[in-house]
Amino acid sequence: MTKDSDYPYPDSNGRWTYQGKIFRCLPKSFATRFLKKTILVGITYLDHEANEIEKKQFWGIITSITAKQGIEVTNPDTNKKFYLPPDLACVYPAKKGEYRLKSSGEIVTDPDYLTTWTSTKPPQGNWENLTERGE
């Protein structure tokens, strides 16, 4: 994200930058737009050669947003938590209607937000090198 963005963005120290100012936590005006809202999430997992491994879809309630942990999504039925990257520019308002999760057939009616992500697995050797160095 650029500094001219309409959305706050996190830095490596866990602070948020917005309109040239630095905040320890997400500015309240932004947090209230997202917290306690329903979000439908789609994630495509790829191997290091960009071959699709699997797709996941789920929904939940946005329960927390921090620069370090990201966007916390909690399933209200199971209390299971999932963390997305803290990039609010990738969270879009959803159109009213019914959304069917392909994996389960479950229907989610009128979610507040939608987001999709692609996660690419690094080559096996590269991953081992990173974890050995503690990065």
Number of C-alpha atoms within 10 A of each C-alpha: 12 9 13 10 12 12 17 27 22 25 12 8 9 17 18 21 20 19 12 10 9 16 14 13 15 21 14 8 8 13 15 11 10 20 16 16 15 24 25 23 19 16 16 15 17 17 15 13 10 13 11 14 12 10 14 15 15 19 22 24 22 22 16 16 23 18 21 14 13 18 22 19 27 21 16 12 7 8 11 10 15 15 14 17 16 19 16 20 13 12 17 14 11 16 12 10 10 12 16 13 17 12 10 10 9 13 13 17 12 15 20 19 20 17 17 15 15 13 14 16 16 14 11 10 8 10 12 12 11 10 9 8 7 7 7
